[in-house]
Structures are given as C-alpha cells and as structure tokens.
Amino acid sequence: MNVTVEAVYALPDKQVVTTRVVPAGTTVGGLLALLNNEPPFASLDLSSLAVGIFGVVVERSRVLADGDRVEIYRPLSADPKTQRRRRARRDARGK
C-alpha cells in the first residue's frame, strides 16, 4: 500500500511544491532522503532544517499518513520580536 504526500519549501519569491507517492510506513526522514537528490531540494541542507506537517514541527521519525503536507522550514532571517519592535518604534515616530 502507498500513501500520497506533498513536500513544500517556500522561497522568498515562490513556493516549491512536489507530490510523491511513497510506500506506507515511510517516515519524514525517508521522504527527505528521497528529495535530497532532486532540484531545488538538492541545494538545501535538509539534515539541518526544521520540518513540519500542516504547521506543526515534527520529528524525522514520524511516519507519514496519506495526504500529509511536509513543510521544510527556512531559517529566519531576523527575529520576529525584534522586527515587531522596530515597526512599533517606526510607527510611533511617524504619528
């Protein structure tokens, strides 16, 4: 039996989505190993990036279910709290 899953990686200007049919029992890590040889995933260090399913961070040992959407997360370029404080200060000065 097989399961169909999506793998997603968001770049600043576009989103890469690929659909794969994998054997039942395949883990998130197993899917990443399959993707590791395919562009644009081959250019990523998949071993160091966080991954999640439908917005929830998961371990690579999690077994995939039919319809799962595996999300590969980019590192943050800036701390969200710091960015929010900067915007608040800028907005306060502008008023």
N, C-alpha and C positions, 0 to 999 in steps of 0.2 A: 504494500500500500504506500502511496505517495501523498505528500502534502504540498500545497502551493503557498509560497510566501513571497513577500516583497522585501527588497533591501533598498534603503533610501539614504542618500547623502546629500546634504544641502550645501551648495557653494553660495558665495555672496550674490551671484548674479543668476544662478539657475539651480534646479533640483534634479539630481540624478536618481531615477527610479528604475529598478530592474526586477523582473519577476522570475522566480526559479521554482521548478518542481524538484523536490528532494525526497529521499526515502523517509518514511515515518521513523521517528527516533533521532533524526538529525538535530544536533544542538546548534545554538547560536554560533559557537566557535567553529563548528563544522561548516556552516554556511559561509562564515568569514574566510575560512581556508579556501573554499571554492572560488570566492570572489577575489581573493588575493592576487590572482593571475590575470584578471580582466581589467581593462581600462574603464573608468578612471580609478578604480579601486586599487590597482597595482601601484599607483603612485602614493598611496596612503600607507602609514604605519598602522595597520589595523590592530596590531597587538597592544598599542598604547591608547587607542581612542575608546572612549566610553560608548556603550551601545545600550539601546533600549527597545522595548516593544510597546508601541502605542503610547509613547511619552513616559514610560516607567523604566528606569535603569534596571538592567538585568545582568546576571552573571552569564558568562560564556557557556556554562554547563547547562543552561536552561534548554529543555527540549522544545523544539518548535511545534506549533499547532497549525493546522490548516487555516490560512487567512491571516497569519501574523504579519505585521509590518515591522521589520527590523530596521531601526534607525541608528545610523552611525553618526555620532556627535563630533563636531569640530571643537577644538579648544576655543575658549572665549578669548577674544582679542582685548577685552577690557572687563574689569569687574563691574557687574550691573549696578551695584550700590554706589560705586564711585561715579559712574555715568549719571545716575539719577541725581546725586548731589550736585554735580556740575550743572545739569539742566536747571535744577531748582535755583541755584545761585544766579545763573544767567537770566532766568525769567524774573527773579526778584529785582535785579538791577534794571531790567527793561521796563518795569512798571513805574 
